[in-house]
Amino acid sequence: MILYELWDFRSERGENLIANWTRRHERQHRARLNAKLDMLVRIPFESAIKSKLLHGPIQKQRHIYKLRIQTNMAMRPLLCRGPIENLTEYTLLLGIEEKGGKLPDGAVDRAEGNRQAVLADRSRRETHVRVA
């Protein structure tokens, strides 16, 4: 049973930045990402935090969380609850990789900027595009 809708952030030019980021990864990495996203939309938010599927909020940003996908690289899509319907959706805001256990400088601020862009203009996101 799916509890949450999943959305992807779009650039000002309408590009799905999450799908583009996902396509740059190897097939087995995409499969792990898809499995984690499938799990995320099926369990309550509190369970996702408790099970450490979701980590956050991160770096003092109240709304930004990271999803941990462990492969031979540390895929870390940044996301938020909502931001339109906080109780029934997640929006993937930024796809990044962690290096040395650290997020790239400015990544969390960029994710928050993307969240703000969605709040200002709902067309800045689209239904999640699953890349196989």
DOZA-647815 format. One record per atom (N, C-alpha, C, O): x, y, z; chain; residue in three letters; atom name. Coordinates in pm, 1 decimal. Example, Ala and Ser with C-alpha at 12.3 -4.5 7.8 and 13.67 -1.06 7.14 Angstrom:
BEGIN
REC         c1         c2         c3   milo   lumnu   romi
REC     1319.0     -569.0      780.0      A     ALA      N
REC     1230.0     -450.0      780.0      A     ALA     CA
REC     1320.0     -330.0      780.0      A     ALA      C
REC     1423.6     -331.9      846.5      A     ALA      O
REC     1285.0     -225.0      708.0      A     SER      N
REC     1367.0     -106.0      714.0      A     SER     CA
REC     1290.0        3.0      787.0      A     SER      C
REC     1340.9      113.8      803.9      A     SER      O
END
This chain:
BEGIN
REC         c1         c2         c3   milo   lumnu   romi
REC       83.9     -118.8        0.0      A     MET      N
REC        0.0        0.0        0.0      A     MET     CA
REC       88.3      125.1        0.0      A     MET      C
REC      178.6      138.0       82.6      A     MET      O
REC       62.4      213.7      -90.1      A     ILE      N
REC      142.2      335.7     -102.0      A     ILE     CA
REC       80.5      444.9      -14.4      A     ILE      C
REC      -37.6      477.3      -27.0      A     ILE      O
REC      162.4      500.4       74.0      A     LEU      N
REC      117.4      605.3      165.1      A     LEU     CA
REC      150.1      745.5      115.5      A     LEU      C
REC       83.4      842.2      152.2      A     LEU      O
REC      253.5      756.2       31.6      A     TYR      N
REC      301.9      887.6      -11.5      A     TYR     CA
REC      316.6      894.1     -162.4      A     TYR      C
REC      355.0      796.7     -227.1      A     TYR      O
REC      285.2     1010.9     -217.3      A     GLU      N
REC      317.2     1038.6     -356.2      A     GLU     CA
REC      462.5     1082.7     -361.2      A     GLU      C
REC      513.9     1138.9     -264.6      A     GLU      O
REC      528.6     1057.5     -472.7      A     LEU      N
REC      668.5     1094.8     -488.4      A     LEU     CA
REC      681.1     1188.9     -607.7      A     LEU      C
REC      629.1     1161.8     -715.9      A     LEU      O
REC      751.0     1299.6     -585.9      A     TRP      N
REC      768.5     1403.8     -686.9      A     TRP     CA
REC      917.1     1429.0     -710.7      A     TRP      C
REC      999.8     1404.4     -623.0      A     TRP      O
REC      950.4     1478.4     -830.5      A     ASP      N
REC     1087.3     1517.0     -867.1      A     ASP     CA
REC     1092.6     1667.3     -892.7      A     ASP      C
REC      999.3     1725.7     -947.8      A     ASP      O
REC     1203.0     1728.3     -851.7      A     PHE      N
REC     1223.9     1871.0     -875.9      A     PHE     CA
REC     1258.1     1895.0    -1022.4      A     PHE      C
REC     1327.4     1815.1    -1085.4      A     PHE      O
REC     1208.0     2007.0    -1075.7      A     ARG      N
REC     1236.1     2047.9    -1213.8      A     ARG     CA
REC     1309.9     2181.6    -1214.3      A     ARG      C
REC     1282.6     2269.3    -1132.3      A     ARG      O
REC     1402.8     2195.4    -1306.9      A     SER      N
REC     1476.2     2320.4    -1321.0      A     SER     CA
REC     1384.7     2428.1    -1380.1      A     SER      C
REC     1271.4     2399.7    -1418.9      A     SER      O
REC     1434.2     2550.0    -1386.3      A     GLU      N
REC     1357.3     2659.5    -1447.3      A     GLU     CA
REC     1324.7     2629.6    -1592.7      A     GLU      C
REC     1223.0     2676.2    -1644.1      A     GLU      O
REC     1410.4     2551.7    -1660.1      A     ARG      N
REC     1387.6     2515.9    -1800.4      A     ARG     CA
REC     1299.4     2392.2    -1815.3      A     ARG      C
REC     1274.9     2346.1    -1926.8      A     ARG      O
REC     1251.9     2338.5    -1702.7      A     GLY      N
REC     1161.5     2224.5    -1706.9      A     GLY     CA
REC     1229.2     2088.8    -1708.0      A     GLY      C
REC     1162.2     1987.4    -1727.4      A     GLY      O
REC     1360.3     2083.9    -1687.6      A     GLU      N
REC     1431.6     1956.6    -1685.0      A     GLU     CA
REC     1410.3     1886.9    -1550.4      A     GLU      C
REC     1414.7     1950.0    -1444.8      A     GLU      O
REC     1387.5     1757.6    -1556.5      A     ASN      N
REC     1374.1     1679.1    -1435.0      A     ASN     CA
REC     1515.6     1648.0    -1385.6      A     ASN      C
REC     1581.8     1557.7    -1436.7      A     ASN      O
REC     1561.0     1724.2    -1285.5      A     LEU      N
REC     1697.7     1711.0    -1237.5      A     LEU     CA
REC     1722.4     1577.5    -1168.6      A     LEU      C
REC     1834.2     1526.2    -1172.2      A     LEU      O
REC     1621.2     1521.2    -1106.8      A     ILE      N
REC     1637.2     1393.6    -1037.1      A     ILE     CA
REC     1653.7     1280.4    -1139.0      A     ILE      C
REC     1742.5     1196.5    -1123.6      A     ILE      O
REC     1570.3     1277.0    -1241.5      A     ALA      N
REC     1582.7     1174.0    -1345.3      A     ALA     CA
REC     1717.3     1185.8    -1415.7      A     ALA      C
REC     1782.1     1084.8    -1442.8      A     ALA      O
REC     1759.9     1308.4    -1445.3      A     ASN      N
REC     1889.7     1328.5    -1510.2      A     ASN     CA
REC     2003.6     1276.0    -1423.0      A     ASN      C
REC     2094.9     1210.5    -1473.2      A     ASN      O
REC     1998.5     1304.1    -1293.7      A     TRP      N
REC     2101.0     1257.1    -1200.4      A     TRP     CA
REC     2100.3     1104.6    -1193.1      A     TRP      C
REC     2205.8     1041.3    -1194.1      A     TRP      O
REC     1982.2     1046.9    -1185.9      A     THR      N
REC     1970.0      901.3    -1175.3      A     THR     CA
REC     2027.3      832.6    -1298.2      A     THR      C
REC     2093.7      729.8    -1285.6      A     THR      O
REC     2003.0      887.1    -1416.9      A     ARG      N
REC     2051.4      826.2    -1541.6      A     ARG     CA
REC     2204.0      821.0    -1548.9      A     ARG      C
REC     2259.3      738.3    -1621.3      A     ARG      O
REC     2271.7      906.9    -1476.0      A     ARG      N
REC     2418.9      909.7    -1478.9      A     ARG     CA
REC     2481.4      795.3    -1399.0      A     ARG      C
REC     2602.8      775.6    -1404.2      A     ARG      O
REC     2400.4      720.4    -1325.6      A     HIS      N
REC     2452.2      612.8    -1241.7      A     HIS     CA
REC     2434.7      477.1    -1309.2      A     HIS      C
REC     2351.2      460.0    -1398.0      A     HIS      O
REC     2515.7      381.4    -1264.8      A     GLU      N
REC     2509.0      246.5    -1319.3      A     GLU     CA
REC     2375.7      180.7    -1283.1      A     GLU      C
REC     2307.6      220.4    -1188.5      A     GLU      O
REC     2341.9       80.6    -1360.8      A     ARG      N
REC     2212.3       14.2    -1345.5      A     ARG     CA
REC     2190.3      -39.9    -1203.7      A     ARG      C
REC     2080.8      -26.3    -1149.1      A     ARG      O
REC     2293.0     -101.1    -1143.7      A     GLN      N
REC     2274.4     -157.7    -1009.7      A     GLN     CA
REC     2253.4      -47.9     -905.7      A     GLN      C
REC     2184.6      -70.4     -806.2      A     GLN      O
REC     2311.0       69.9     -926.7      A     HIS      N
REC     2288.4      182.1     -835.4      A     HIS     CA
REC     2145.1      232.8     -848.0      A     HIS      C
REC     2080.0      263.9     -748.3      A     HIS      O
REC     2096.9      240.7     -972.0      A     ARG      N
REC     1958.1      282.7     -994.3      A     ARG     CA
REC     1861.3      183.6     -930.7      A     ARG      C
REC     1759.5      223.6     -874.2      A     ARG      O
REC     1892.5       54.8     -939.8      A     ALA      N
REC     1806.0      -47.3     -880.3      A     ALA     CA
REC     1799.0      -29.9     -728.5      A     ALA      C
REC     1691.4      -42.4     -670.0      A     ALA      O
REC     1910.5       -1.7     -665.5      A     ARG      N
REC     1910.8       21.2     -519.8      A     ARG     CA
REC     1830.8      146.2     -484.7      A     ARG      C
REC     1753.9      146.6     -388.5      A     ARG      O
REC     1849.1      252.0     -562.9      A     LEU      N
REC     1772.9      375.2     -540.4      A     LEU     CA
REC     1623.3      346.4     -551.6      A     LEU      C
REC     1546.0      386.9     -464.8      A     LEU      O
REC     1582.5      277.8     -656.1      A     ASN      N
REC     1441.0      246.8     -675.7      A     ASN     CA
REC     1385.2      162.8     -561.0      A     ASN      C
REC     1272.1      184.7     -517.7      A     ASN      O
REC     1463.2       67.6     -511.7      A     ALA      N
REC     1418.2      -15.5     -400.1      A     ALA     CA
REC     1397.1       69.8     -274.1      A     ALA      C
REC     1298.9       51.2     -202.2      A     ALA      O
REC     1488.5      162.2     -248.0      A     LYS      N
REC     1475.0      248.9     -130.2      A     LYS     CA
REC     1354.3      341.2     -143.8      A     LYS      C
REC     1281.5      363.2      -47.0      A     LYS      O
REC     1332.8      395.1     -263.9      A     LEU      N
REC     1217.1      482.0     -285.8      A     LEU     CA
REC     1087.1      403.7     -271.1      A     LEU      C
REC      989.7      454.7     -215.6      A     LEU      O
REC     1085.3      280.0     -320.5      A     ASP      N
REC      966.6      195.1     -304.2      A     ASP     CA
REC      935.5      175.0     -156.1      A     ASP      C
REC      819.5      178.7     -115.1      A     ASP      O
REC     1039.5      153.9      -76.9      A     MET      N
REC     1021.6      135.6       67.4      A     MET     CA
REC      972.2      265.1      131.6      A     MET      C
REC      881.7      263.2      215.0      A     MET      O
REC     1031.5      376.3       92.8      A     LEU      N
REC      998.9      506.3      151.9      A     LEU     CA
REC      850.7      540.6      138.2      A     LEU      C
REC      790.0      588.9      233.8      A     LEU      O
REC      792.6      516.9       23.5      A     VAL      N
REC      652.7      556.4        1.9      A     VAL     CA
REC      553.1      461.5       67.4      A     VAL      C
REC      433.2      489.4       69.7      A     VAL      O
REC      601.5      350.2      120.3      A     ARG      N
REC      512.0      249.6      179.2      A     ARG     CA
REC      513.6      245.1      331.8      A     ARG      C
REC      433.0      174.0      391.8      A     ARG      O
REC      603.2      319.1      395.0      A     ILE      N
REC      607.3      314.7      541.6      A     ILE     CA
REC      582.1      455.1      598.2      A     ILE      C
REC      612.8      554.8      532.9      A     ILE      O
REC      527.2      462.6      718.0      A     PRO      N
REC      503.5      593.7      779.4      A     PRO     CA
REC      635.1      671.3      797.6      A     PRO      C
REC      741.3      611.9      816.5      A     PRO      O
REC      626.2      801.8      791.6      A     PHE      N
REC      742.2      889.3      805.2      A     PHE     CA
REC      822.5      856.2      931.3      A     PHE      C
REC      945.0      845.8      926.3      A     PHE      O
REC      753.7      840.0     1043.1      A     GLU      N
REC      822.0      811.5     1169.6      A     GLU     CA
REC      901.3      681.7     1161.1      A     GLU      C
REC     1010.1      672.0     1217.7      A     GLU      O
REC      848.7      583.1     1091.9      A     SER      N
REC      918.9      455.9     1074.2      A     SER     CA
REC     1041.1      471.9      983.6      A     SER      C
REC     1143.7      407.4     1005.1      A     SER      O
REC     1029.8      557.7      882.9      A     ALA      N
REC     1143.6      583.0      794.2      A     ALA     CA
REC     1259.0      647.2      871.4      A     ALA      C
REC     1375.6      616.6      846.3      A     ALA      O
REC     1226.3      735.7      964.6      A     ILE      N
REC     1330.0      799.5     1047.1      A     ILE     CA
REC     1387.0      697.4     1145.5      A     ILE      C
REC     1508.6      684.4     1159.1      A     ILE      O
REC     1299.5      626.5     1212.6      A     LYS      N
REC     1342.5      531.0     1315.7      A     LYS     CA
REC     1430.4      420.2     1256.8      A     LYS      C
REC     1527.5      377.9     1319.5      A     LYS      O
REC     1396.7      373.9     1137.8      A     SER      N
REC     1473.3      266.5     1073.3      A     SER     CA
REC     1599.5      317.6     1004.1      A     SER      C
REC     1677.2      239.2      949.7      A     SER      O
REC     1619.3      448.6     1006.5      A     LYS      N
REC     1734.7      515.5      943.5      A     LYS     CA
REC     1733.1      506.3      790.5      A     LYS      C
REC     1836.4      521.3      725.3      A     LYS      O
REC     1615.2      481.8      735.0      A     LEU      N
REC     1600.1      492.4      590.5      A     LEU     CA
REC     1617.6      638.6      551.9      A     LEU      C
REC     1686.8      670.8      455.3      A     LEU      O
REC     1553.7      726.9      629.0      A     LEU      N
REC     1568.7      871.5      612.5      A     LEU     CA
REC     1652.9      925.4      727.0      A     LEU      C
REC     1638.2      883.1      841.7      A     LEU      O
REC     1740.6     1018.5      695.1      A     HIS      N
REC     1822.2     1085.2      796.4      A     HIS     CA
REC     1792.5     1233.9      793.1      A     HIS      C
REC     1787.7     1295.0      686.3      A     HIS      O
REC     1772.7     1291.3      910.1      A     GLY      N
REC     1750.7     1434.1      912.9      A     GLY     CA
REC     1652.6     1473.6     1019.9      A     GLY      C
REC     1610.9     1391.4     1101.5      A     GLY      O
REC     1616.3     1598.5     1019.0      A     PRO      N
REC     1660.1     1700.5      923.6      A     PRO     CA
REC     1811.2     1724.3      935.2      A     PRO      C
REC     1870.0     1709.1     1042.3      A     PRO      O
REC     1871.8     1761.7      823.1      A     ILE      N
REC     2017.5     1773.0      818.3      A     ILE     CA
REC     2063.4     1917.5      815.4      A     ILE      C
REC     1996.4     2005.4      761.2      A     ILE      O
REC     2178.3     1939.2      874.7      A     GLN      N
REC     2247.1     2068.2      879.5      A     GLN     CA
REC     2154.5     2183.8      915.8      A     GLN      C
REC     2157.1     2289.3      852.4      A     GLN      O
REC     2074.0     2162.8     1017.3      A     LYS      N
REC     1988.0     2266.6     1073.1      A     LYS     CA
REC     1881.9     2319.2      975.7      A     LYS      C
REC     1818.9     2421.7     1001.8      A     LYS      O
REC     1862.7     2250.5      866.1      A     GLN      N
REC     1753.2     2284.7      774.9      A     GLN     CA
REC     1633.3     2201.3      818.8      A     GLN      C
REC     1636.3     2078.8      807.3      A     GLN      O
REC     1531.5     2263.5      867.2      A     ARG      N
REC     1418.2     2192.6      926.2      A     ARG     CA
REC     1348.7     2095.3      832.4      A     ARG      C
REC     1285.0     2000.4      878.2      A     ARG      O
REC     1359.8     2117.1      702.6      A     HIS      N
REC     1276.8     2041.3      608.3      A     HIS     CA
REC     1353.9     1944.7      519.4      A     HIS      C
REC     1292.4     1870.8      442.6      A     HIS      O
REC     1485.2     1943.2      527.5      A     ILE      N
REC     1564.6     1864.5      433.1      A     ILE     CA
REC     1612.6     1734.6      498.2      A     ILE      C
REC     1667.3     1734.2      608.4      A     ILE      O
REC     1590.2     1625.0      426.2      A     TYR      N
REC     1630.4     1491.1      470.8      A     TYR     CA
REC     1714.3     1427.7      361.3      A     TYR      C
REC     1707.9     1468.5      245.3      A     TYR      O
REC     1793.4     1327.1      399.1      A     LYS      N
REC     1867.9     1253.0      297.9      A     LYS     CA
REC     1830.4     1106.1      304.7      A     LYS      C
REC     1805.6     1050.5      411.8      A     LYS      O
REC     1827.1     1045.9      188.7      A     LEU      N
REC     1801.4      903.8      173.7      A     LEU     CA
REC     1936.5      839.0      148.0      A     LEU      C
REC     2009.9      881.6       58.8      A     LEU      O
REC     1969.8      736.1      225.4      A     ARG      N
REC     2099.8      670.8      212.1      A     ARG     CA
REC     2088.6      549.4      121.7      A     ARG      C
REC     2013.3      456.2      150.3      A     ARG      O
REC     2163.5      550.8       12.9      A     ILE      N
REC     2173.0      435.9      -75.4      A     ILE     CA
REC     2319.6      395.9      -77.1      A     ILE      C
REC     2403.5      466.7     -132.6      A     ILE      O
REC     2350.1      280.9      -15.2      A     GLN      N
REC     2487.6      234.1       -8.3      A     GLN     CA
REC     2516.4      140.0     -123.3      A     GLN      C
REC     2455.3       33.7     -134.5      A     GLN      O
REC     2607.9      178.4     -207.3      A     THR      N
REC     2663.9       93.1     -310.9      A     THR     CA
REC     2814.1      115.0     -298.0      A     THR      C
REC     2862.8      142.6     -188.3      A     THR      O
REC     2887.3      103.3     -406.3      A     ASN      N
REC     3029.2      136.7     -397.0      A     ASN     CA
REC     3048.7      288.2     -401.3      A     ASN      C
REC     3161.4      337.7     -402.3      A     ASN      O
REC     2939.3      359.1     -403.9      A     MET      N
REC     2939.8      504.7     -390.4      A     MET     CA
REC     2824.6      541.4     -296.8      A     MET      C
REC     2732.0      462.5     -277.6      A     MET      O
REC     2830.8      658.7     -240.1      A     ALA      N
REC     2729.8      699.6     -142.1      A     ALA     CA
REC     2628.3      793.1     -207.8      A     ALA      C
REC     2642.7      915.2     -202.7      A     ALA      O
REC     2526.0      734.7     -269.1      A     MET      N
REC     2419.5      815.0     -330.7      A     MET     CA
REC     2334.6      874.0     -218.6      A     MET      C
REC     2293.1      803.0     -127.0      A     MET      O
REC     2309.2     1004.6     -226.7      A     ARG      N
REC     2233.0     1072.1     -122.7      A     ARG     CA
REC     2133.4     1170.8     -182.7      A     ARG      C
REC     2158.9     1291.3     -182.3      A     ARG      O
REC     2020.3     1122.2     -234.4      A     PRO      N
REC     1920.1     1219.2     -277.3      A     PRO     CA
REC     1867.7     1296.6     -156.2      A     PRO      C
REC     1839.8     1238.3      -51.5      A     PRO      O
REC     1854.9     1427.4     -171.6      A     LEU      N
REC     1800.1     1513.1      -67.0      A     LEU     CA
REC     1654.0     1539.2      -99.9      A     LEU      C
REC     1618.6     1563.2     -215.3      A     LEU      O
REC     1569.9     1534.2        2.2      A     LEU      N
REC     1427.0     1546.5      -20.5      A     LEU     CA
REC     1359.9     1615.3       96.9      A     LEU      C
REC     1421.6     1641.0      200.3      A     LEU      O
REC     1232.6     1644.2       78.4      A     CYS      N
REC     1152.8     1703.3      185.6      A     CYS     CA
REC     1017.2     1634.4      188.3      A     CYS      C
REC      976.4     1570.1       91.6      A     CYS      O
REC      948.8     1648.9      299.8      A     ARG      N
REC      808.1     1610.8      305.7      A     ARG     CA
REC      732.8     1723.6      236.5      A     ARG      C
REC      767.1     1840.8      251.9      A     ARG      O
REC      631.5     1687.9      161.4      A     GLY      N
REC      556.9     1793.4       92.3      A     GLY     CA
REC      635.9     1846.2      -25.1      A     GLY      C
REC      685.6     1764.8     -103.0      A     GLY      O
REC      651.2     1974.0      -43.9      A     PRO      N
REC      614.0     2079.5       49.0      A     PRO     CA
REC      470.8     2129.3       33.1      A     PRO      C
REC      428.3     2217.3      107.9      A     PRO      O
REC      396.0     2075.9      -61.5      A     ILE      N
REC      258.1     2121.6      -80.0      A     ILE     CA
REC      165.9     2048.3       18.6      A     ILE      C
REC       92.0     2112.2       93.5      A     ILE      O
REC      170.3     1916.9       18.6      A     GLU      N
REC       91.2     1833.4      109.8      A     GLU     CA
REC      187.9     1755.9      199.5      A     GLU      C
REC      228.7     1644.8      165.4      A     GLU      O
REC      224.0     1812.8      311.8      A     ASN      N
REC      328.7     1756.5      397.5      A     ASN     CA
REC      299.7     1616.1      449.1      A     ASN      C
REC      393.1     1540.8      476.8      A     ASN      O
REC      176.0     1580.1      462.3      A     LEU      N
REC      143.0     1449.8      520.1      A     LEU     CA
REC      129.0     1337.6      418.2      A     LEU      C
REC      118.1     1221.0      456.2      A     LEU      O
REC      129.2     1370.9      289.2      A     THR      N
REC      102.1     1267.8      189.0      A     THR     CA
REC      200.3     1263.7       72.8      A     THR      C
REC      176.2     1192.9      -25.0      A     THR      O
REC      310.3     1337.6       81.1      A     GLU      N
REC      403.1     1337.6      -32.2      A     GLU     CA
REC      545.4     1369.4       10.9      A     GLU      C
REC      570.6     1428.4      115.9      A     GLU      O
REC      637.8     1326.9      -75.9      A     TYR      N
REC      778.8     1363.0      -66.4      A     TYR     CA
REC      818.8     1423.6     -200.1      A     TYR      C
REC      768.6     1383.6     -305.1      A     TYR      O
REC      909.9     1520.7     -194.9      A     THR      N
REC      965.6     1575.7     -317.3      A     THR     CA
REC     1116.7     1557.4     -313.2      A     THR      C
REC     1183.7     1604.0     -221.0      A     THR      O
REC     1169.6     1488.3     -415.2      A     LEU      N
REC     1313.7     1472.9     -430.8      A     LEU     CA
REC     1366.7     1604.4     -486.0      A     LEU      C
REC     1326.4     1647.6     -593.9      A     LEU      O
REC     1456.2     1667.2     -412.8      A     LEU      N
REC     1500.7     1803.3     -444.9      A     LEU     CA
REC     1635.6     1810.5     -513.8      A     LEU      C
REC     1658.3     1897.9     -597.4      A     LEU      O
REC     1725.5     1719.0     -479.3      A     LEU      N
REC     1862.2     1727.6     -530.7      A     LEU     CA
REC     1927.3     1590.2     -521.5      A     LEU      C
REC     1919.7     1524.7     -417.6      A     LEU      O
REC     1990.1     1546.8     -627.9      A     GLY      N
REC     2064.5     1421.9     -627.2      A     GLY     CA
REC     2213.0     1451.0     -614.8      A     GLY      C
REC     2269.7     1524.3     -695.8      A     GLY      O
REC     2275.6     1393.2     -513.1      A     ILE      N
REC     2419.6     1415.6     -491.0      A     ILE     CA
REC     2484.1     1286.8     -440.8      A     ILE      C
REC     2416.2     1188.3     -411.7      A     ILE      O
REC     2615.4     1290.1     -431.6      A     GLU      N
REC     2692.0     1181.7     -372.7      A     GLU     CA
REC     2770.6     1237.6     -255.1      A     GLU      C
REC     2825.4     1347.7     -261.3      A     GLU      O
REC     2774.8     1159.4     -148.2      A     GLU      N
REC     2855.8     1195.0      -31.8      A     GLU     CA
REC     2996.7     1143.6      -54.9      A     GLU      C
REC     3015.6     1035.8     -111.2      A     GLU      O
REC     3095.2     1220.4      -11.5      A     LYS      N
REC     3234.7     1176.7      -21.1      A     LYS     CA
REC     3298.4     1193.0      115.4      A     LYS      C
REC     3291.4     1299.6      176.7      A     LYS      O
REC     3360.4     1086.3      161.9      A     GLY      N
REC     3422.2     1091.2      293.4      A     GLY     CA
REC     3322.7     1116.0      404.6      A     GLY      C
REC     3357.0     1175.6      506.7      A     GLY      O
REC     3199.0     1070.6      385.9      A     GLY      N
REC     3095.6     1088.6      486.9      A     GLY     CA
REC     3039.9     1229.1      495.3      A     GLY      C
REC     2968.4     1262.2      589.9      A     GLY      O
REC     3072.3     1313.2      396.1      A     LYS      N
REC     3024.9     1452.1      398.1      A     LYS     CA
REC     2952.9     1487.2      268.5      A     LYS      C
REC     2990.7     1444.3      159.6      A     LYS      O
REC     2848.4     1566.3      284.6      A     LEU      N
REC     2777.6     1618.7      168.4      A     LEU     CA
REC     2860.8     1730.2      105.8      A     LEU      C
REC     2934.1     1798.7      177.3      A     LEU      O
REC     2851.7     1750.1      -24.3      A     PRO      N
REC     2924.3     1861.3      -86.6      A     PRO     CA
REC     2881.2     1995.6      -27.0      A     PRO      C
REC     2765.6     2013.2       11.6      A     PRO      O
REC     2974.3     2088.3      -20.1      A     ASP      N
REC     2944.3     2222.0       31.0      A     ASP     CA
REC     2828.1     2283.4      -46.5      A     ASP      C
REC     2824.8     2279.6     -169.5      A     ASP      O
REC     2734.8     2338.9       26.3      A     GLY      N
REC     2622.2     2409.3      -34.5      A     GLY     CA
REC     2508.0     2320.6      -80.4      A     GLY      C
REC     2405.1     2371.6     -124.8      A     GLY      O
REC     2523.2     2188.3      -71.0      A     ALA      N
REC     2418.2     2098.3     -121.9      A     ALA     CA
REC     2287.3     2115.5      -46.2      A     ALA      C
REC     2180.4     2120.3     -107.1      A     ALA      O
REC     2294.7     2124.5       84.6      A     VAL      N
REC     2172.8     2136.7      164.2      A     VAL     CA
REC     2104.6     2270.3      136.6      A     VAL      C
REC     1981.9     2276.3      129.2      A     VAL      O
REC     2181.7     2376.6      121.4      A     ASP      N
REC     2124.5     2507.3       88.5      A     ASP     CA
REC     2059.9     2505.4      -49.8      A     ASP      C
REC     1955.5     2567.3      -70.0      A     ASP      O
REC     2121.2     2434.6     -145.7      A     ARG      N
REC     2060.9     2422.9     -279.4      A     ARG     CA
REC     1929.8     2346.5     -271.7      A     ARG      C
REC     1832.0     2383.5     -336.8      A     ARG      O
REC     1927.5     2240.0     -192.2      A     ALA      N
REC     1803.5     2163.5     -176.0      A     ALA     CA
REC     1694.4     2251.2     -115.0      A     ALA      C
REC     1579.6     2247.0     -159.4      A     ALA      O
REC     1729.0     2330.1      -14.2      A     GLU      N
REC     1630.7     2420.2       46.3      A     GLU     CA
REC     1583.6     2524.9      -54.7      A     GLU      C
REC     1465.4     2559.2      -57.3      A     GLU      O
REC     1673.7     2575.3     -136.8      A     GLY      N
REC     1635.3     2669.1     -243.1      A     GLY     CA
REC     1538.0     2604.2     -341.0      A     GLY      C
REC     1442.9     2667.9     -386.4      A     GLY      O
REC     1562.2     2477.6     -373.0      A     ASN      N
REC     1471.3     2404.8     -461.8      A     ASN     CA
REC     1335.0     2385.9     -396.0      A     ASN      C
REC     1231.9     2395.7     -462.5      A     ASN      O
REC     1334.4     2358.8     -266.0      A     ARG      N
REC     1207.7     2346.0     -192.7      A     ARG     CA
REC     1129.7     2476.8     -197.4      A     ARG      C
REC     1008.5     2477.2     -219.1      A     ARG      O
REC     1199.3     2586.4     -177.2      A     GLN      N
REC     1135.9     2718.6     -182.8      A     GLN     CA
REC     1080.5     2746.7     -323.2      A     GLN      C
REC      974.3     2807.2     -337.7      A     GLN      O
REC     1153.4     2702.3     -426.1      A     ALA      N
REC     1106.9     2722.0     -564.2      A     ALA     CA
REC      975.4     2647.0     -587.4      A     ALA      C
REC      886.2     2698.1     -655.1      A     ALA      O
REC      962.9     2526.5     -531.8      A     VAL      N
REC      839.0     2449.3     -545.4      A     VAL     CA
REC      725.1     2518.9     -471.6      A     VAL      C
REC      612.6     2524.7     -521.2      A     VAL      O
REC      754.5     2571.4     -353.5      A     LEU      N
REC      650.1     2643.7     -279.4      A     LEU     CA
REC      600.3     2765.7     -357.3      A     LEU      C
REC      481.7     2798.4     -353.1      A     LEU      O
REC      690.4     2832.0     -427.5      A     ALA      N
REC      653.6     2950.5     -504.2      A     ALA     CA
REC      584.5     2915.7     -636.5      A     ALA      C
REC      504.7     2994.2     -687.8      A     ALA      O
REC      615.9     2796.8     -691.9      A     ASP      N
REC      563.0     2759.0     -823.3      A     ASP     CA
REC      552.9     2606.9     -831.4      A     ASP      C
REC      653.8     2538.4     -847.8      A     ASP      O
REC      433.0     2555.4     -819.9      A     ARG      N
REC      411.7     2410.5     -819.6      A     ARG     CA
REC      457.0     2342.3     -947.6      A     ARG      C
REC      480.5     2221.4     -947.3      A     ARG      O
REC      469.6     2415.2    -1055.6      A     SER      N
REC      514.0     2355.0    -1181.6      A     SER     CA
REC      662.8     2321.1    -1179.0      A     SER      C
REC      714.7     2264.8    -1275.3      A     SER      O
REC      731.5     2354.2    -1071.1      A     ARG      N
REC      874.0     2323.5    -1058.2      A     ARG     CA
REC      896.8     2180.1    -1009.8      A     ARG      C
REC     1007.9     2144.2     -970.8      A     ARG      O
REC      792.1     2099.3    -1012.6      A     ARG      N
REC      807.4     1957.7     -982.8      A     ARG     CA
REC      712.5     1877.7    -1070.5      A     ARG      C
REC      615.5     1930.8    -1124.5      A     ARG      O
REC      742.0     1750.5    -1083.5      A     GLU      N
REC      657.1     1659.4    -1158.9      A     GLU     CA
REC      655.0     1523.9    -1089.1      A     GLU      C
REC      741.2     1494.5    -1006.3      A     GLU      O
REC      556.4     1442.3    -1122.8      A     THR      N
REC      548.5     1308.9    -1067.3      A     THR     CA
REC      681.3     1237.5    -1090.8      A     THR      C
REC      741.6     1250.1    -1197.4      A     THR      O
REC      725.8     1162.7     -990.6      A     HIS      N
REC      854.7     1094.7     -997.7      A     HIS     CA
REC      868.6     1010.4    -1124.4      A     HIS      C
REC      778.7      934.4    -1160.5      A     HIS      O
REC      981.6     1025.2    -1190.2      A     VAL      N
REC     1013.9      946.8    -1308.8      A     VAL     CA
REC     1108.8      835.6    -1265.0      A     VAL      C
REC     1221.4      861.4    -1222.4      A     VAL      O
REC     1062.5      714.1    -1275.9      A     ARG      N
REC     1144.1      598.8    -1235.2      A     ARG     CA
REC     1238.7      562.6    -1350.2      A     ARG      C
REC     1194.4      534.7    -1461.6      A     ARG      O
REC     1367.7      563.5    -1322.1      A     VAL      N
REC     1467.8      528.5    -1421.7      A     VAL     CA
REC     1515.9      387.3    -1389.2      A     VAL      C
REC     1573.6      363.0    -1283.2      A     VAL      O
REC     1491.6      295.4    -1481.2      A     ALA      N
REC     1527.6      154.4    -1456.9      A     ALA     CA
REC     1673.5      128.7    -1488.3      A     ALA      C
REC     1720.9       16.1    -1473.7      A     ALA      O
END
